[in-house]
Structures are given as C-alpha cells and as structure tokens.
Amino acid sequence: MRAVVLGTGMIGTTVVSELVKFPSIDSVTAVDGNEFSVEKCLEIANNSKVVGKVASLQTEDDIAKVLKDADVAVACLPHSLSLAAIKAAISAKCHLVDLVGSKFEEKMKLDQHAREAGVIIMPGCGVAPGITNFLAAQGIELLDEADEAVMICGGIPRYPVPPLWYQVVFRLESVLGLYTRPALAAEGGKLIELPPLSGLEKLTFPDPVGNCEAVITDAHSTAYTLKDKVKKLYEKTVRYEGHWEKMNVLGQLGFLDEQPLDIDGHQISPRAFSEKVLAPKMQGSSKEDITVVRVEVSGIKDGKQTKYMWEMVDLFDHERNITSMAKTTALPAMLLANWIAMKKITDVGIVPIENVIIKDLFNPFIQELNDLGIKIVFKEEVLV
C-alpha cells in the first residue's frame, strides 16, 4: 500500500521511520510545508521507500491533493486541521489515522460519507486519546457490570524544575486548553461537563516518577462511545505536585482569558500574553520526559467486586532520540495504519479506536506495542 504522513515534526518523522519498515507498506510520502523539516525527516528515516514532498497542508483542498493517489495516511497535524484532513481523506478515498481526538461529534457527522467512500477514518489514535481509550474499553468488556472507568495520563519532565515543575512537549497553546476548557465525562449514561481543574487527586507512580496529582480533563470520544456501558467514566491529566494549584490561580486571576484587553490602545489577549511569559518557564532543564498512563476499570465479574488496571511509565527513547510523548503518540497511530494496510481492520466509516482494539484484537495490539518498546503492565484485583 502507498502511505502518506501529513506533518514531519518529531511525531510525523517517527511515524515515517517506523511505518516504512513493514512489508505491507510499499512507499511512504512524508509531506510538510517546511522544506527543512521534510529533508530532516528523510535523513532520519534513511529508507529508499520514503519520498519527501513539500506542500501546503492548510486547507481541505491542499490535503486532498496530497492524498489523491494514497491508500492510507496518518495525520500528524495541529488540532485546527483535523476536520479538514478527515474531509480530505474521504474525498480522496484514502484511509486515515488521525492523532487528534477533539470535535468528535462533528467528525461522527461524516460517518456516512466515509462509509460511502469505503474508507476507514480513525480519530484520536495517540496515547491519550488513543491507548487510554482502548484500555478502558477492554476493561469494561471484561466485566459483567462496569461501575467506573478512569483514564489517567500525563507527559511530565524527567528532571522537573520550579516553579511549575512542567515542560512543554507539544504546543503550549494546546496545553493551556487543559486549564480553561470544561471537561467532558459520562455518568449514568449521559454526557456531563465538569469545571476545568476539578477533581484534584494525589497519586503515586513507580520510580522515577513518585508523587503526582491529577485533575479531570476531556474524555474525548469515550464519553460518547462508552457512556452506556459504564456508570461513570472520566479522564485525568497528571502533573507533579503543586502545578495544578499554580495554574488554577493564574486562571482565577484572568491570565488565561482569551477576551482581549485594551492596554494603551493595543488589544492584547491575556492568554496570548501569558503564553509568551510562560513559554520560557516551561522549557525544562533537559529534553528528557516521561509519559505515564494508568487506566482503572472497576465493577462486577462473576459476582465479585473486581478492578482491572493497566499502567505504563515510559521514558525518553535514547535509541530513537525522541521524547517519550512523541513515541507513545506516534507508534499506536503507525501500527493502526499498518493494520489497515494488512486488512486487520476493515470496518469503514468514522471508527473510534475503542471500538476496534478490544476482544480478539486487544492482546495482539498490546504485544506489538510492547515489541516496539511501549510496555503496559496489567493487574487484576478481586475484592473478597
């Protein structure tokens, strides 16, 4: 199959470098608007099956032109281009794995169009959303009656520094959304919205992480797809202790508001101003990072109260020379693209990952992640 990777940043380059290794993939075209980024991607991939293409990816038409001769694509693009990429893939009749999980309702409205085009569109296929989604779905599937599913994930620095104990691994603009947006969750079969930074919880991860804390953030597609299968479902994002309180204070004081203020005749958004101030404070002392995941699903199995837990503590990948967040985001998407190429995934339409990587496909996918260096540990607890 002919594959296209949209975007050649660290994640896109990782997708290209790994995807091209599979026999089912005949060629990979790495596309970006930045020529230097494309050239660097080709250098890192170092494979004759990879070709580079410099092209605009700013509109649906731009993306459709790039995808017109492709069979499967992986979108490693900003949130703002996710819908455009999906629409372009449908019009080009190209299967698409997308890292972005936001605007799920709008994407589901395209389900019939995707079915008619005969293509598989899989949104939210990174680590969270992505890995967390199918772990929660599998836990619910294993129980006779599911009471609660909690998806916990976070990208944190290996060597945190004050005052925020955090470093940006993606765009700061996206990170700040966590502090200001209401969080989508599910209770009693209904969608609910919870206030930003609510549900603060202290928790501990194995070394070298230690003590952390988490707040409720958006559950993305799982709030829709799993709400009728579990009584309560929500997602939490992890930071080191003290971080959320500091950001909450900034939010309460208005520093994260988007409504512009007039300052000496200039219209300035407090949030845009804060981004400029905070960016150098979130660079960290090292490029090394850690990605943590913990998914807990509890309920009744064979008449007994049971809890299933999956946990991952993933460190900076020195062999690939990429951040843990890039690795754990890129590799699930890359594997899904290969599975589509191999026809292991065949259901067309808008296909959430939690509807696919369960039951018979769950363990094989976990094993392939493990083979690539993403190790997820499973524990079962039965309360007598």
Secondary structure as UniProt FT lines:
FT   STRAND          2..6
FT   HELIX           10..19
FT   TURN            20..21
FT   TURN            23..24
FT   STRAND          27..32
FT   HELIX           35..45
FT   TURN            48..49
FT   STRAND          50..54
FT   HELIX           60..67
FT   TURN            68..69
FT   STRAND          72..75
FT   HELIX           79..81
FT   HELIX           82..92
FT   STRAND          95..98
FT   HELIX           104..108
FT   TURN            109..110
FT   HELIX           111..117
FT   STRAND          120..122
FT   STRAND          126..127
FT   TURN            128..129
FT   HELIX           131..142
FT   STRAND          145..157
FT   TURN            162..164
FT   HELIX           172..180
FT   STRAND          183..187
FT   TURN            188..189
FT   STRAND          190..194
FT   TURN            196..197
FT   STRAND          201..205
FT   TURN            206..209
FT   STRAND          210..217
FT   TURN            220..221
FT   HELIX           222..225
FT   TURN            227..229
FT   STRAND          230..240
FT   TURN            241..242
FT   HELIX           243..252
FT   TURN            253..256
FT   STRAND          261..263
FT   TURN            264..265
FT   STRAND          266..268
FT   HELIX           270..278
FT   HELIX           279..282
FT   STRAND          289..301
FT   TURN            302..303
FT   STRAND          304..315
FT   TURN            318..321
FT   HELIX           324..341
FT   TURN            342..343
FT   STRAND          349..350
FT   HELIX           353..355
FT   HELIX           359..361
FT   HELIX           362..371
FT   TURN            372..373
FT   STRAND          377..383
//
